[in-house]
Amino acid sequence: MSSNNRDIPKKEEASREEQNKKNLRLYAESKISNEVRQEASSVTPSIEEFESMVHELKVHQVELEMQNIELKETQIIMSDMRAKYYDLYNTAPVGYLVVSINGEILEANNTFIKDLAHSRIFVLKSKITDFIENRDQDNYYFHTKRLSGNHLTDTCVLRLIESGGLLVWVQLKTSLVTFEDGDYYKMAITNIDNLKKNELRVDYLSKHDAMTGLYNRRYYEEKLTSLDIEENLPMTIVMGDINGLKIVNDAFGHEQGDQLIINVANLLKNACRSTDIIARTGGDEYVMLLPYTDETVAEQMIERISSAVNEINFNGMHFSISFGSAVKRFADENIHDVYLSAENTMYRHKLLKSAHIKNNMINLVMNALYEKDHHRKDHAQRVSLLCEKLATAMKLSSKDKETIISAGLMHDIGEIGISNEVLNDKVNLTNIQHYEMQRHAEIGYRILSASTDYANIAPIILCHHEKLDGTGYPNGLKGKEISVMCRILAIAEAYEGMTGQESLKQSLSKNEAIVELRAHMNTSFDAEICELFINEVLPGL
């Protein structure tokens, strides 16, 4: 058999296999299709099931719509709350900051921006240390160091710098917090400027004399103890007392006396070193505590102060201070004994000079009075001369005559404390001004009472405007309650006032003045003394 005949059966066999495969595939596909159709037909819902499914879908849809509405309402509420709390954050009475560990300001509320009066852009480009006063930088550094390694809160007080350069005291409360991207500082900054300044003011007043700015006695006593160490030896204590302050107060008023106290305090400040303690321990007393100072240096300082005080021209008057000093040289000496030694020395010096100083002060007051009006000196001398002549006519003792002569010279010394406005217009005075003018008798009494040499004159000056009928001043004395000296001075001053160049109205002639004197006998003037004055003194003038 040829080879071609052998190949024919093989081809037919291959063709049959191919056909069998196709038939098998068609059968499989048909079978699967039938199964799918059968399965589909088996799960097809009934009408009731379909309607139920639609109902469930509608319910679910409504639920979703309601949930969507609630979600939107919640979003609105959350948005409102966020805006509300953001406003609270921005308008809170406390400044809030978020600051990086390196000090950059990342967030700041409006309160902080407003308190510092800087722009937000400037603040958010700055470091917190840019706004902290130099003297408080170390305070801030240690404040943050205390927060390292923990998340506790720490508080410190420091000063921030406003845009205009002013310093504001604040309390800084900081917490170290950790976020996903690292650590940060959360800061609450409370403005305590008024509180701190009041605190500092109270502390200052607790240590200082309110009038002069010097330290007060309480602080001085504290420093006396704390400085009492060997390293400060030798240490000198100097005590000082203004001479004649009472006369200044009586003559010019306490306001002027206070100004003298302040002037002296300023001189002491300028004369002493920054390491010295200067205190006002009483009305007119000062004490200086001078570490590492011996008696030689202390004496030089006292001389400088004395010279400076003497140069003070106060209403035409010059003043002085009585000083006393003592030195602690050795550690075993009691500092309080040293203080007592300085005090005793000062009082001894003051006592030795007291009479001279007070008399000198009274003379200075008289000179200052004459400086106000040169005619007053002539008036005083003429009144004194009339008193002398009337005392002679009355045959008074030499001692009484000297007393009334001096009283005549100084009868108006109290006018030093009366304003020029009142003194220059004694006629058209208001009730208040009239009362002020009457005060000159009491002022004169207080001035002269300060000196033992003039103390006997003081009561005469006080009562020389009293009248026999009790209508005078300042005490409304009447009749025999008024001393003979006062009656003499009243007549002499009245006559000189009516006839002298300083008459309140047009000057009267001698005869006119006599008529006035007689018209007021037994009301203003003693009739017997007045007639003696008219009949025996005036004819000789």
C-alpha positions in Angstrom: 0.0 0.0 0.0 1.2 3.3 -1.0 2.1 5.9 1.6 -0.7 8.2 0.4 -3.3 5.5 1.1 -1.9 5.0 4.6 -2.3 8.8 5.4 -6.0 9.0 4.6 -7.3 7.1 7.7 -5.2 9.3 9.9 -6.7 12.5 8.5 -10.2 11.1 9.0 -9.5 10.2 12.6 -8.2 13.6 13.4 -11.2 15.2 11.8 -13.5 13.1 13.9 -11.7 14.1 17.2 -12.1 17.7 16.3 -15.7 17.3 15.7 -16.2 15.5 18.9 -14.6 18.3 20.9 -16.9 20.9 19.3 -19.9 18.8 20.1 -18.8 18.3 23.7 -18.3 22.1 24.1 -21.8 22.8 22.7 -23.3 20.3 25.0 -21.5 21.8 28.0 -22.6 25.3 27.2 -26.1 24.2 26.6 -26.2 22.4 29.9 -24.7 25.4 31.8 -27.2 27.7 30.2 -30.0 25.4 31.3 -28.7 25.3 34.8 -28.5 29.1 35.0 -32.0 29.5 33.7 -33.2 26.9 36.2 -31.4 28.7 39.0 -32.8 32.1 37.9 -36.2 30.8 37.7 -35.9 29.3 41.1 -34.9 32.7 42.9 -37.3 35.0 41.1 -39.3 36.7 43.9 -42.9 36.6 44.2 -45.0 39.8 43.9 -45.4 40.0 47.7 -41.7 39.6 48.2 -40.9 42.2 45.6 -43.3 44.7 47.2 -41.7 44.0 50.6 -38.3 44.6 49.2 -39.4 48.0 47.7 -40.9 49.0 51.1 -37.7 48.2 52.9 -35.7 50.2 50.4 -38.0 53.2 50.8 -37.7 53.0 54.6 -34.0 52.8 54.3 -34.0 55.8 52.0 -36.0 57.9 54.5 -33.7 56.9 57.3 -30.7 58.0 55.3 -32.4 61.3 54.5 -33.2 61.9 58.2 -29.6 61.0 59.1 -28.4 63.4 56.5 -30.6 66.2 58.0 -29.3 65.5 61.5 -25.8 65.5 60.2 -26.2 68.8 58.5 -27.8 70.3 61.7 -24.9 68.9 63.8 -22.5 70.5 61.3 -24.2 73.8 61.7 -24.2 73.5 65.5 -20.5 72.5 65.5 -19.7 75.4 63.2 -21.6 77.9 65.5 -19.8 76.5 68.5 -16.5 76.7 66.8 -17.1 80.3 65.9 -18.4 81.0 69.5 -15.4 79.4 71.2 -13.0 81.0 68.7 -14.5 84.4 69.7 -14.1 83.5 73.3 -10.5 82.5 72.6 -9.8 85.7 70.8 -11.6 88.0 73.2 -10.6 86.3 76.5 -9.1 88.5 79.2 -5.9 86.4 78.9 -3.5 86.2 76.1 -3.0 82.8 74.5 0.0 81.6 72.5 1.3 78.5 70.9 5.1 78.6 70.8 7.6 76.3 69.3 10.4 74.8 71.4 12.8 77.2 69.7 10.6 80.2 70.8 8.8 81.0 67.5 5.3 82.3 68.0 3.0 80.0 65.9 -0.4 81.3 67.1 -1.6 84.2 69.2 -5.1 85.3 70.2 -6.3 88.9 69.8 -5.9 89.7 73.4 -2.1 89.2 73.3 -1.9 91.2 70.0 -3.9 94.0 71.6 -2.0 94.1 74.9 1.3 94.5 73.1 -0.2 96.8 70.4 1.7 95.0 67.6 0.4 93.7 64.3 -0.5 90.0 64.1 1.9 89.7 61.1 4.7 91.1 63.2 3.9 88.9 66.2 3.7 85.7 64.1 7.1 86.4 62.6 8.7 87.0 66.0 10.0 84.9 68.9 8.6 85.2 72.4 11.9 86.4 73.7 11.7 89.4 71.3 9.0 90.8 73.6 10.6 89.9 77.0 12.5 92.7 78.8 16.3 92.1 79.0 16.3 91.9 82.8 13.8 89.1 82.6 15.4 86.9 79.9 17.1 84.6 82.5 13.8 84.3 84.3 12.1 83.1 81.1 15.0 80.7 80.3 14.7 79.0 83.7 11.0 79.0 83.4 11.2 76.8 80.2 13.9 74.7 81.6 11.7 73.7 84.5 9.3 72.3 81.9 11.9 70.1 80.0 11.3 66.4 80.3 7.7 66.6 81.6 4.3 68.0 80.8 3.7 69.9 83.9 2.7 73.5 84.1 5.1 76.3 85.3 4.4 79.9 86.1 6.6 83.0 86.2 6.2 86.7 86.3 8.1 89.0 83.9 7.8 92.1 81.8 6.9 92.3 78.2 7.7 95.2 75.9 4.8 97.0 74.2 5.2 98.5 70.7 5.8 102.0 72.2 8.6 100.6 74.4 6.6 100.6 77.6 6.9 97.6 80.0 3.9 95.6 81.0 4.0 93.1 84.0 2.5 89.7 83.1 2.1 86.3 84.6 3.2 83.6 82.2 1.6 80.1 82.7 3.2 77.6 80.3 2.5 73.9 79.6 4.7 71.6 77.5 2.4 69.6 75.2 3.1 66.9 72.5 1.4 66.8 69.1 2.1 64.4 66.3 4.7 66.6 64.8 6.5 67.4 68.0 6.5 69.3 71.3 5.1 72.8 71.8 4.5 75.4 74.5 1.0 76.4 75.3 1.1 79.8 77.1 -1.6 81.7 79.0 -0.5 85.3 79.6 -2.3 87.4 82.2 -1.8 91.2 82.4 -1.0 91.9 86.0 0.5 95.3 85.4 -1.7 97.3 87.8 -1.6 94.5 90.4 2.2 94.3 90.2 2.7 98.1 90.2 0.4 98.3 93.3 2.4 95.5 94.9 5.7 97.3 94.2 4.1 100.6 95.4 3.1 98.9 98.7 6.5 97.4 99.0 8.1 100.8 98.3 5.9 102.6 100.9 6.7 99.9 103.4 10.4 100.8 103.2 10.3 104.5 102.3 9.2 107.8 103.8 6.3 109.0 101.6 7.3 112.6 101.8 11.0 112.5 101.1 11.6 109.2 99.3 14.3 108.3 101.9 14.1 105.0 103.8 11.8 105.0 106.8 12.7 104.0 110.4 11.5 100.4 110.0 13.7 99.7 107.0 16.6 101.5 108.6 16.4 99.2 111.7 16.3 96.2 109.4 19.4 97.3 107.6 21.1 98.3 110.8 21.0 94.6 111.8 21.8 93.1 108.3 24.8 95.4 107.7 26.2 94.8 111.1 28.9 92.4 109.8 32.7 92.6 110.1 33.2 93.2 106.3 31.5 96.6 106.7 33.7 97.9 109.5 34.5 100.6 110.3 30.8 101.7 110.1 29.6 105.1 111.1 26.2 106.2 112.1 25.3 109.9 111.6 22.2 111.5 113.1 20.9 114.9 112.0 18.1 117.2 113.2 16.9 120.3 111.4 17.2 123.4 113.6 14.1 125.6 113.9 11.6 123.5 111.9 8.9 124.3 114.4 9.3 128.0 113.9 9.1 127.4 110.1 5.9 125.4 110.6 4.4 128.1 112.8 5.6 131.0 110.7 5.0 129.7 107.2 2.7 126.7 107.6 3.3 123.0 107.6 3.4 122.9 103.8 6.5 125.1 103.8 8.0 123.1 106.6 7.5 119.9 104.6 9.2 121.5 101.7 12.2 122.3 103.9 12.3 118.7 105.0 12.3 117.6 101.4 15.1 120.0 100.4 17.3 118.7 103.2 16.5 115.1 102.2 17.6 115.8 98.7 20.9 117.3 100.0 21.6 114.2 102.0 20.9 112.0 98.9 23.4 114.0 96.9 26.0 113.9 99.6 25.9 110.2 100.3 27.1 107.2 98.3 24.9 104.5 96.7 26.0 102.0 99.4 24.9 104.3 102.3 21.5 104.0 103.9 19.7 107.3 104.5 16.5 107.3 106.5 14.1 109.9 107.9 13.3 108.6 111.3 11.2 111.4 112.7 9.6 114.7 111.8 12.9 116.6 111.5 15.4 113.8 112.2 17.5 111.8 109.8 20.0 109.0 110.2 22.7 107.9 107.8 24.3 104.4 108.0 27.8 104.5 106.4 29.5 101.2 105.9 33.3 101.0 105.7 33.5 104.7 106.9 35.7 106.1 109.7 35.2 109.3 111.6 37.4 111.3 109.3 35.4 110.6 106.2 32.2 111.0 108.2 33.2 114.4 109.4 34.1 115.5 105.9 30.6 114.4 104.8 29.0 116.3 107.7 30.9 119.5 106.8 29.8 119.2 103.1 26.1 118.7 104.2 26.2 121.6 106.7 27.6 124.0 104.1 25.0 122.9 101.6 22.1 123.3 104.1 23.3 126.7 105.1 23.1 127.8 101.5 19.4 127.0 101.3 17.5 130.3 101.0 14.0 129.6 102.3 11.8 132.6 102.4 14.8 134.7 103.0 16.0 132.5 105.9 19.0 130.2 106.2 19.0 127.0 108.2 21.3 124.5 109.9 21.3 120.9 111.1 22.6 119.6 114.4 24.7 116.4 113.8 26.0 113.6 116.0 28.0 110.6 114.9 29.6 107.5 116.3 31.8 104.8 114.8 31.8 101.0 115.2 35.3 99.8 114.7 35.3 96.3 116.2 33.0 93.3 115.7 32.3 92.9 119.4 30.8 96.4 119.8 27.1 96.6 120.0 25.7 98.5 117.0 22.7 99.7 119.0 25.1 101.3 121.6 26.8 103.0 118.7 23.4 104.3 117.5 22.6 105.7 121.0 26.0 107.4 121.2 25.4 109.2 117.9 21.9 110.2 119.0 23.1 111.5 122.4 25.9 113.5 120.6 23.3 115.1 118.3 21.0 116.1 121.1 23.9 117.5 123.1 24.9 119.7 120.1 21.3 120.8 119.6 20.8 121.7 123.2 24.0 123.8 123.3 22.9 125.7 120.2 19.2 125.7 120.8 18.7 129.1 122.4 20.9 130.8 119.9 19.4 129.0 117.0 15.8 129.8 118.0 16.6 133.5 118.7 18.3 133.7 115.3 15.4 132.0 113.6 13.0 134.6 115.2 15.2 137.4 113.9 15.2 135.8 110.5 11.4 135.6 110.6 11.2 139.3 111.4 13.5 140.1 108.6 11.5 138.0 106.2 8.4 139.9 107.4 10.0 143.2 106.7 11.0 141.9 103.2 7.3 141.5 102.5 6.7 145.2 103.2 9.4 147.6 104.2 6.8 149.9 105.9 6.1 147.2 108.5 9.5 147.8 110.2 8.8 151.5 110.6 5.3 150.7 111.9 6.7 148.2 114.5 9.3 150.7 115.7 6.8 153.4 116.2 4.4 151.1 118.1 7.4 150.0 120.2 8.2 153.6 121.0 4.6 154.4 122.0 4.6 151.3 124.3 7.8 152.5 125.9 6.5 156.0 126.5 3.1 154.7 127.9 5.0 152.2 130.2 7.1 155.1 131.5 4.0 157.2 132.1 2.5 154.3 134.0 5.7 153.9 136.0 6.2 150.2 135.1 9.3 148.4 136.2 12.3 148.2 134.0 11.7 144.5 133.3 8.1 145.2 132.3 9.2 148.1 130.2 11.6 145.9 128.3 9.0 143.3 127.8 6.4 145.8 126.3 9.1 147.4 124.1 9.9 144.0 122.6 6.2 143.1 122.3 5.7 146.4 120.4 8.5 145.5 118.0 7.2 141.9 117.4 3.5 142.3 117.7 2.9 141.6 114.0 5.4 138.7 113.7 2.5 136.3 113.0 1.7 138.1 109.8 4.6 136.1 108.2 2.1 133.3 107.9 -0.6 135.4 106.2 -0.9 135.6 102.5 0.1 138.8 100.7 -3.3 139.0 99.2 -4.9 139.4 102.6 -2.2 141.6 104.0 -2.4 144.1 101.1 -6.1 144.5 101.3 -7.2 144.5 105.0 -10.4 146.5 104.2 -12.3 144.5 101.6 -11.8 141.1 103.1 -14.2 138.2 102.8 -15.2 136.4 106.0 -12.7 133.6 105.3 -9.9 136.2 104.7 -10.9 138.1 107.8 -10.6 134.9 109.8 -7.2 134.2 108.2 -6.0 137.7 109.1 -7.0 137.1 112.8 -4.8 134.0 112.8 -1.7 136.2 112.9 -2.0 136.6 116.7 -1.9 132.8 117.2 0.9 132.3 114.7 3.0 135.0 116.5 2.3 133.3 119.8 3.6 129.9 118.5 6.7 131.4 117.0 7.7 133.3 120.1 6.9 130.4 122.4 9.6 128.3 120.7 12.3 130.5 122.3 12.8 130.9 126.1 14.1 134.4 125.5 10.8 135.5 123.9 8.4 133.2 125.8 7.3 136.0 128.1 6.2 138.1 125.1 4.2 135.4 123.4 1.0 135.8 125.6 1.0 139.5 124.9 1.2 138.9 121.2 -1.6 136.4 121.4 -4.1 138.7 123.3 -3.3 142.2 122.0 -6.4 142.2 119.9 -8.8 141.2 122.7 -11.3 143.9 123.7 -12.8 144.8 127.1 -16.3 144.0 126.0 -15.3 140.5 124.9 -15.7 141.1 121.1 -12.0 140.7 120.4 -10.0 137.7 119.2 -8.7 135.0 119.4 -10.2 134.0 122.7 -12.9 136.6 123.4 -11.4 137.7 126.7 -13.1 140.6 128.5 -12.3 143.0 131.3 -9.6 142.0 133.8 -9.0 138.8 131.8 -6.9 140.9 129.5 -3.5 141.7 131.0 -2.2 145.3 131.4 0.6 144.6 128.8 -2.1 143.7 126.2 -4.1 146.8 127.0 -1.0 149.0 126.5 -0.1 147.4 123.2 -3.7 147.6 122.0 -3.8 151.4 122.5 -0.4 152.0 121.0 -1.0 149.9 117.9 -4.5 151.4 117.4 -3.2 155.0 117.5 -0.2 154.1 115.2 -2.6 152.3 112.8 -4.9 155.4 112.6 -2.2 158.0 112.2 0.7 156.1 110.5 1.5 155.8 106.8 0.1 152.3 106.8 -3.4 153.3 107.9 -6.1 151.1 106.4 -7.9 154.2 105.2 -6.8 157.8 105.0 -4.5 158.7 107.9 -6.1 160.6 110.7 -4.7 163.6 112.5 -3.7 163.4 116.2 -7.0 165.0 117.3 -9.1 162.8 115.1 -7.3 159.7 116.4 -7.9 160.9 120.0 -11.7 161.2 119.2 -11.6 157.6 118.0 -9.8 156.3 121.0 -12.2 158.0 123.4 -15.2 156.7 121.4 -14.0 153.1 122.1 -13.1 153.5 125.8 -14.5 150.7 127.9 -15.4 148.7 124.9 -12.1 148.2 123.0 -9.7 150.1 125.3 -9.0 150.6 129.0 -10.3 154.0 129.8 -7.7 154.9 132.5 -4.8 153.8 130.4 -6.3 155.5 127.3 -6.6 158.8 129.1 -3.0 158.6 130.4 -1.9 157.9 126.8 -3.8 160.9 125.5 -2.9 163.3 128.3 0.8 162.4 129.0 2.2 160.6 125.9 0.6 162.3 122.9 1.5 165.9 124.0 5.2 164.9 123.8 5.0 163.6 120.2 
